[in-house]
């Protein structure tokens, strides 16, 4: 029987192997198309971290090349016991895809507003009278998941996928993005052509608190541009020190968020353009490009996920089997928040464009 020290060493060895595999997967993202392909994949598994998405992607491709699964891309991914809960069983000989799983611990505090007051509870230890208990992530451990193609059993129902006409935006997407922009105290401005916004499709002006989009594009392009600018609003306020540090890759982040949101709606993402990964990943001083790519991917995933969670739109699956997804907490959307409000929120007036001042971001 393995001792605690042996078990710890085995875990550390597996974690090291995972980090090596993840680094290898990141290093394969060379061209702009590699990056956009990774984001399209991440949009289908957006409930998981960007690191785990890359690990699943690489492991599934390896399984496909070895003939262990029949499709080059996974569909639904879940843990061993989760598949059993759905009446399915992992097939013999399917080793699963190793990913990072969070390790959580309990912390207690009698003064939750004071970060220094939290103390970690030992296993089985009870909090003192008057203390608040919260669980926090303290590390990671290796875990395994399997694609539905590696299991047998009860059929998994496919939820209806959004169908879009060419050039059309998903129903409700524009309005839902406007709501989020206005919630950040910005006003949406629509102009006739790009000459009114310095040749761009869209522009975010932090000084004037406006987001401007030209209207002489099809509906899908306008929605994409609006999402790109919303990403700037959420990520790139020049007053935020973190945003200033990342300004060199700001356009990559904004375009990547728009790509993920579009992909989650089944929109055509073939016209999204991102420069070579090495071009922007090397712009953050003091950090290795691999770490920049991982951090950027996670920032993009979290931002896109936050935007998607607040939209009342038909979206593609996030990689969670539908039955498991139905048991997850209900999404907090603008419509649900509106229903709880005592009075309706007045619509913001859409103003005519005016001369803007820096700082600003353009598409």
VMD Tcl script that draws the C-alpha trace (Angstrom):
set ca {
  {0.00 0.00 0.00}
  {1.37 3.39 -1.00}
  {2.35 5.75 1.80}
  {1.16 9.34 1.90}
  {4.62 10.50 0.71}
  {4.51 8.04 -2.20}
  {1.01 9.16 -3.16}
  {2.13 12.79 -3.03}
  {5.15 12.02 -5.21}
  {2.99 10.18 -7.74}
  {0.62 13.15 -7.92}
  {3.51 15.56 -8.42}
  {4.92 13.36 -11.18}
  {1.57 13.27 -12.97}
  {1.19 17.04 -12.59}
  {4.64 17.57 -14.07}
  {3.72 15.34 -17.01}
  {0.52 17.34 -17.47}
  {2.42 20.63 -17.50}
  {4.83 19.22 -20.08}
  {1.95 18.05 -22.26}
  {0.22 21.41 -21.92}
  {3.40 23.26 -22.87}
  {3.70 21.07 -25.94}
  {0.10 21.82 -26.93}
  {0.65 25.57 -26.51}
  {3.84 25.45 -28.57}
  {1.82 23.96 -31.44}
  {-0.15 27.21 -31.66}
  {2.10 28.95 -34.15}
  {0.03 30.74 -36.77}
  {-2.98 32.98 -36.41}
  {-5.11 30.19 -37.87}
  {-3.80 27.79 -35.19}
  {-4.97 30.25 -32.55}
  {-8.39 30.81 -34.09}
  {-8.88 27.05 -34.50}
  {-8.06 26.59 -30.81}
  {-10.60 29.28 -29.88}
  {-13.30 27.70 -32.04}
  {-12.65 24.47 -30.16}
  {-12.60 26.29 -26.81}
  {-15.99 27.83 -27.62}
  {-17.44 24.31 -27.71}
  {-15.91 23.48 -24.31}
  {-16.04 26.91 -22.71}
  {-17.11 25.59 -19.29}
  {-13.53 24.33 -18.83}
  {-10.32 26.29 -18.39}
  {-8.29 27.14 -21.47}
  {-5.48 24.88 -20.25}
  {-7.84 21.93 -19.90}
  {-9.38 22.66 -23.30}
  {-5.95 22.37 -24.91}
  {-5.23 19.14 -23.03}
  {-8.56 17.62 -24.11}
  {-8.00 18.74 -27.68}
  {-4.51 17.20 -27.86}
  {-5.53 13.97 -26.10}
  {-8.58 13.44 -28.28}
  {-6.60 14.04 -31.46}
  {-4.06 11.47 -30.28}
  {-6.87 8.99 -29.55}
  {-8.32 9.61 -33.01}
  {-4.97 9.06 -34.71}
  {-4.62 5.79 -32.78}
  {-8.09 4.68 -33.85}
  {-9.55 4.66 -30.31}
  {-12.28 7.19 -31.21}
  {-14.07 7.64 -34.52}
  {-14.21 11.46 -34.78}
  {-11.32 13.99 -34.78}
  {-13.15 16.28 -32.35}
  {-14.91 15.42 -29.08}
  {-18.59 16.21 -28.55}
  {-19.47 15.90 -24.86}
  {-16.89 15.37 -22.12}
  {-17.51 14.23 -18.55}
  {-15.95 12.26 -15.70}
  {-16.27 8.51 -15.14}
  {-18.96 8.69 -12.48}
  {-20.82 11.44 -14.33}
  {-21.19 9.13 -17.34}
  {-22.45 6.40 -15.01}
  {-25.05 8.81 -13.63}
  {-26.26 9.28 -17.21}
  {-26.57 5.53 -17.77}
  {-23.38 5.23 -19.79}
  {-20.17 3.32 -19.16}
  {-16.63 4.04 -20.28}
  {-15.57 1.34 -22.72}
  {-12.72 -0.99 -21.83}
  {-9.36 0.21 -23.12}
  {-10.28 3.91 -23.09}
  {-7.73 5.58 -20.77}
  {-9.43 8.97 -20.72}
  {-7.99 12.46 -21.05}
  {-5.93 13.70 -18.15}
  {-6.71 17.28 -17.08}
  {-6.14 19.57 -14.12}
  {-8.78 19.41 -11.36}
  {-8.90 22.00 -8.57}
  {-7.99 21.04 -5.03}
  {-10.13 22.94 -2.54}
  {-9.79 23.49 1.18}
  {-12.06 24.99 3.83}
  {-11.17 28.33 5.40}
  {-12.86 30.03 8.33}
  {-13.00 33.63 9.50}
  {-14.86 35.65 12.09}
  {-14.18 38.79 10.03}
  {-14.66 37.85 6.33}
  {-13.84 41.37 5.08}
  {-10.29 41.04 6.43}
  {-8.19 38.91 4.04}
  {-5.63 38.22 6.80}
  {-8.24 36.73 9.14}
  {-8.90 33.54 7.15}
  {-7.45 30.34 8.57}
  {-7.40 26.93 6.93}
  {-9.39 24.20 8.61}
  {-7.98 20.72 8.98}
  {-9.94 17.74 7.73}
  {-12.92 17.20 10.02}
  {-12.25 20.41 11.97}
  {-15.32 22.48 12.80}
  {-15.36 26.29 12.70}
  {-15.55 28.29 15.89}
  {-18.72 30.03 16.93}
  {-19.43 33.04 14.72}
  {-17.02 32.04 11.97}
  {-17.90 31.99 8.28}
  {-16.62 29.04 6.22}
  {-15.66 29.22 2.55}
  {-13.96 26.80 0.20}
  {-10.99 28.07 -1.77}
  {-8.80 26.54 -4.44}
  {-5.37 25.76 -3.02}
  {-3.84 23.69 -5.80}
  {-4.54 21.20 -8.55}
  {-4.48 17.46 -9.07}
  {-4.67 15.22 -12.13}
  {-8.13 13.96 -13.08}
  {-9.64 12.14 -16.05}
  {-12.53 12.83 -18.40}
  {-13.89 10.89 -21.38}
  {-15.65 11.91 -24.57}
  {-19.08 10.40 -25.22}
  {-17.53 8.44 -28.11}
  {-15.52 6.49 -25.52}
  {-18.70 5.37 -23.73}
  {-21.72 3.16 -24.37}
  {-25.23 3.16 -22.93}
  {-28.23 5.45 -22.91}
  {-28.41 7.85 -25.87}
  {-27.46 11.49 -25.27}
  {-30.06 13.88 -26.71}
  {-28.64 16.57 -28.96}
  {-30.05 20.02 -28.13}
  {-31.19 22.06 -31.14}
  {-28.36 24.07 -32.67}
  {-28.92 27.64 -33.85}
  {-29.28 27.94 -37.63}
  {-28.24 31.21 -39.18}
  {-28.80 32.65 -42.62}
  {-25.73 34.09 -44.31}
  {-25.04 37.61 -43.10}
  {-27.65 37.43 -40.36}
  {-26.84 37.78 -36.67}
  {-28.36 35.44 -34.07}
  {-31.70 36.67 -32.77}
  {-31.21 38.87 -29.72}
  {-27.42 39.04 -29.94}
  {-27.11 42.74 -30.83}
  {-29.62 43.83 -28.17}
  {-28.00 41.59 -25.56}
  {-24.56 43.04 -26.23}
  {-25.97 46.59 -26.06}
  {-27.40 45.83 -22.62}
  {-23.98 44.74 -21.37}
  {-22.25 47.78 -22.86}
  {-24.79 50.11 -21.27}
  {-24.40 48.28 -17.95}
  {-20.76 49.39 -18.08}
  {-22.00 53.00 -18.46}
  {-21.11 53.28 -22.15}
  {-23.41 54.47 -24.92}
  {-23.73 52.70 -28.27}
  {-23.39 54.98 -31.29}
  {-24.15 53.94 -34.87}
  {-22.59 55.76 -37.82}
  {-23.10 55.47 -41.55}
  {-19.60 54.52 -42.66}
  {-16.04 53.91 -41.52}
  {-14.87 57.38 -42.59}
  {-16.69 58.69 -39.52}
  {-14.56 56.52 -37.20}
  {-11.11 56.82 -38.78}
  {-11.52 53.92 -41.20}
  {-12.47 51.33 -38.57}
  {-15.45 49.02 -38.29}
  {-15.91 50.02 -34.67}
  {-14.31 52.09 -31.96}
  {-14.37 52.30 -28.17}
  {-13.69 55.68 -26.60}
  {-13.04 55.46 -22.86}
  {-12.95 59.23 -22.42}
  {-16.34 59.83 -24.06}
  {-17.73 56.47 -22.78}
  {-18.98 55.52 -26.25}
  {-18.87 52.42 -28.43}
  {-19.32 53.25 -32.11}
  {-20.15 50.79 -34.92}
  {-20.62 51.55 -38.61}
  {-23.90 50.35 -40.11}
  {-22.92 49.76 -43.75}
  {-22.06 46.11 -42.96}
  {-24.34 43.08 -42.75}
  {-26.01 42.23 -39.45}
  {-23.51 39.51 -38.54}
  {-20.52 41.82 -39.07}
  {-22.12 44.55 -36.96}
  {-22.78 42.10 -34.11}
  {-19.22 40.80 -34.33}
  {-17.84 44.34 -34.21}
  {-20.04 45.24 -31.25}
  {-18.80 42.17 -29.36}
  {-15.19 43.09 -30.18}
  {-15.76 46.54 -28.70}
  {-17.53 45.10 -25.63}
  {-14.40 43.04 -25.01}
  {-12.37 46.27 -25.02}
  {-14.81 47.80 -22.54}
  {-14.49 44.82 -20.20}
  {-10.75 44.21 -20.53}
  {-8.93 47.33 -21.58}
  {-9.84 50.32 -19.46}
  {-6.63 52.40 -19.59}
  {-7.04 53.25 -15.90}
  {-6.52 49.57 -15.09}
  {-2.84 48.71 -14.65}
  {-3.38 45.15 -15.89}
  {-4.99 46.49 -19.06}
  {-2.00 48.78 -19.68}
  {0.36 45.83 -19.34}
  {-1.65 43.89 -21.91}
  {-2.26 46.74 -24.34}
  {0.15 45.20 -26.86}
  {-2.16 42.21 -27.24}
  {-5.43 44.08 -26.68}
  {-6.63 43.67 -30.26}
  {-5.85 39.95 -30.15}
  {-7.90 39.60 -26.96}
  {-10.86 41.59 -28.28}
  {-10.92 39.72 -31.60}
  {-10.57 36.41 -29.76}
  {-13.49 37.16 -27.45}
  {-15.66 38.09 -30.43}
  {-14.60 34.88 -32.18}
  {-15.56 32.71 -29.20}
  {-18.92 34.43 -28.76}
  {-19.62 34.07 -32.47}
  {-18.56 30.43 -32.54}
  {-20.80 29.67 -29.57}
  {-23.72 30.93 -31.67}
  {-22.75 28.96 -34.77}
  {-21.68 32.07 -36.66}
  {-19.19 31.94 -39.53}
  {-15.79 32.72 -38.00}
  {-13.68 32.25 -41.12}
  {-13.04 35.99 -41.50}
  {-11.55 36.46 -38.03}
  {-7.89 37.40 -38.32}
  {-5.22 37.13 -35.64}
  {-1.48 37.65 -36.28}
  {1.11 34.95 -35.68}
  {1.10 33.90 -32.05}
  {4.81 34.60 -31.63}
  {4.21 38.19 -32.80}
  {1.98 39.15 -29.90}
  {3.02 36.59 -27.28}
  {6.52 38.08 -27.11}
  {5.25 41.61 -26.42}
  {4.71 41.11 -22.69}
  {8.09 41.78 -21.11}
  {9.37 39.50 -18.40}
  {7.18 36.54 -19.35}
  {7.75 33.48 -21.50}
  {5.57 33.40 -24.64}
  {4.07 30.05 -23.57}
  {2.85 31.59 -20.32}
  {1.50 34.63 -22.18}
  {-0.50 32.38 -24.52}
  {-1.99 30.42 -21.64}
  {-2.87 33.56 -19.68}
  {-4.34 35.27 -22.74}
  {-6.40 32.22 -23.61}
  {-7.86 32.08 -20.12}
  {-8.64 35.80 -20.05}
  {-10.42 35.42 -23.38}
  {-12.33 32.33 -22.26}
  {-13.51 33.92 -19.03}
  {-14.58 37.14 -20.73}
  {-16.41 35.34 -23.54}
  {-18.04 33.04 -21.01}
  {-19.23 35.98 -18.93}
  {-20.73 37.65 -22.02}
  {-22.44 34.43 -23.14}
  {-23.87 33.74 -19.69}
  {-25.69 37.08 -19.77}
  {-27.25 36.58 -23.21}
  {-30.75 35.25 -23.81}
  {-29.77 33.67 -27.13}
  {-29.73 30.19 -28.63}
  {-26.19 28.88 -28.18}
  {-24.26 25.73 -29.00}
  {-23.45 23.29 -26.21}
  {-20.50 24.06 -23.96}
  {-19.34 20.43 -24.02}
  {-21.29 19.38 -20.94}
  {-23.70 16.48 -21.60}
  {-27.20 18.03 -21.83}
  {-28.65 16.10 -18.88}
  {-25.80 17.29 -16.63}
  {-26.15 20.83 -17.96}
  {-29.83 20.84 -16.98}
  {-28.88 20.29 -13.33}
  {-26.45 23.23 -13.31}
  {-27.53 26.53 -11.71}
  {-29.72 28.67 -13.97}
  {-27.82 31.30 -15.92}
  {-28.16 34.88 -14.69}
  {-29.29 36.79 -17.78}
  {-30.44 40.38 -18.32}
  {-34.02 39.17 -18.83}
  {-34.07 37.38 -15.49}
  {-32.55 40.37 -13.70}
  {-35.12 42.60 -15.41}
  {-37.95 40.40 -14.13}
  {-36.78 40.92 -10.54}
  {-36.53 44.69 -10.76}
  {-39.35 46.76 -9.26}
  {-39.43 49.07 -12.28}
  {-38.29 48.74 -15.89}
  {-34.87 50.03 -16.85}
  {-35.19 52.99 -19.24}
  {-33.69 52.52 -22.67}
  {-30.56 54.55 -23.32}
  {-30.76 57.02 -26.14}
  {-28.65 56.17 -29.20}
  {-26.79 59.36 -30.02}
  {-25.32 60.64 -33.22}
  {-21.57 60.21 -33.58}
  {-19.34 63.02 -32.47}
  {-15.65 63.74 -32.40}
  {-13.93 61.41 -29.95}
  {-10.82 61.78 -27.85}
  {-8.18 59.32 -26.76}
  {-7.71 56.81 -25.19}
  {-9.65 54.53 -27.52}
  {-9.60 51.10 -29.15}
  {-10.59 50.37 -32.75}
  {-11.25 47.20 -34.69}
}
mol new
graphics top color blue
foreach p $ca { graphics top sphere $p radius 0.5 }
foreach p [lrange $ca 0 end-1] q [lrange $ca 1 end] { graphics top cylinder $p $q radius 0.2 }
display resetview
